[in-house]
C-alpha cells in the first residue's frame, strides 16, 4: 500500500512540474519572436548554452522561441562538413551535436518557466537522403520518368532548385502524410512543444496543413507560423489556416528603401494592402533578418547600413509581431556559416540595450499590442523620405517618426504641442526639428 501511495505522489509531482502551456494571442500580444540557431548560438553549439541564457530573453520581451531544425542531418549528399539543418534523417530524434532529448526537454521547461512558447522548425516538403523512408517507402517520394527519387523541382521551369542534399516528398501519398503528422504530434504530446514554424509552407498542399493543424489542436492549442504569405502559391486559403505568417512583401520593401529603389509611399501601400487582404485575426511577422537573410543576403549592416536600427525599430511599430534572429541583439556583423560550425560573438551590449528599450516601450504601451481593434494610420508629411505612423486604441495614441534616408530631412507638419521621445526620454517638438540621416523616434 505504501508503494502505491508513493507512486501516486510521484505521479502528482511529475504532473505538477510539467507546466501545461498552450497558445493564445493573449500570451504573445506584447512580445517578440526569437529565432534560435543552436549550432551557431555558442562556441559549443549545445542546447545547454542556449538554455542558460533564456532568462536574458525576458529583457528583450521574447514570448516565442523558434528553434531552427534540431533533428539529425543526413550524411548522403551532404553540403559542406556539417550539412543543412533542413536535410533531416529522422523526424523523431535530435541532432546529437546539439545534445540529447533530455537536454532539449530542459530547454523547453526553462522557456515555459519564463512564460515563453517553444516552436520547432518543421521541414515537411522533403527529407534528407539518409531518411529511413528512402529504403522502406520509396512511394513516399517524387520520382522522375525513370522511376528515380528526385530532389525538389521548380514547377515553373521543370529544373532542380539546387537543393540536391534533400529528396522531394510526394504529397499525393496519404500514408506519408499521416506518418508526417504523427511525427509532429509526437513532439507536442511527448515533449510539450507549443507549435511549429512550417518551412516553405506553400510547397505542401493546404489539405495537408489543415489535417495537421486540426490533429495537433486536439492535443493542445498550438501556434502555427507559415514561412509563406498570402501572395505565394496557395494564397490566402493556405495562409489563413495558420495563426501567423511572414511579412515577406514588407521585408522586401524595407530592403528596397534602404537601396533607394523605393520610398515611404511604397511602404504605406504595402501596409494598407496587408491590412486589407489579411483577416484581422491573422498575425504578420515583421523582420529585418533571419537565418536565410543573414547567410545568403547579408547582415542587417550589409543591407541597411547606418539605418539598421531604424528599420529594426520600425518592425516593432508595424501591424504584427517583430522577430529577432540569433545575434541581432548583439549587433551581429557577419554572415553565419550555414554548412559549417560558426558562432555568435556576444560583446556588443549596446544592441542588447537597444532591443531592451524597444521591449519596454512595447510592454508599457498597449497600442503596440497585437489587437485587431487597434487603429493604424499613416500621416502625410509631404516628404517621401519620411514616415509618421500612428497607432491608437481607446483614447491612447503612439507615433513612429523616421527619416528613411541618409540625408537630413526637414519636417513640415501642422501638428501642435510637444511630444515625448520614449527612446531618448526627452521632449520633442514636431514643428521645430529636422531629422538627421536615419533618425527615428517613438513619440507619445
ABEGO torsion letter per residue (X at the ends): XAAAAAAAAAAAAAAAABBBBBBBAAAAAABBBBBBBAAAABAAGBAAAAAAAAAAAAAAGBABBBBBBABBBBABGBBEAAEBAABBABAABBBAAAEBAAAAAAAAAAAAAAGBBBBBBBBAABBBAABAAAAABAAABBBBAAGBBBBBBBAAAGBBAGBAABBBBBAABAAAAAAAAAAAAAAAAAAGBAEBBBBGAAABBAAAAAAAAAAAAAABBBBBBBBBBAABBGEAAAAAABABBBBAAAAAAAAAAAAGABBAAAAAAAAAAAAAABBAABBBBBBABBAAAAAAAEBAAAAAEAAAAAAAAAAAABBEBBBBBBGAAAGBABBBBAABBBBBBAABAAAAAAAAAAAAAAAABAAABBBAABBBBBBBAGBAABBBBBBBBGGBBBBBBBBABABBBBBBBABBEBBBBAAAGBBBBAAABBBBBGBBBBBX
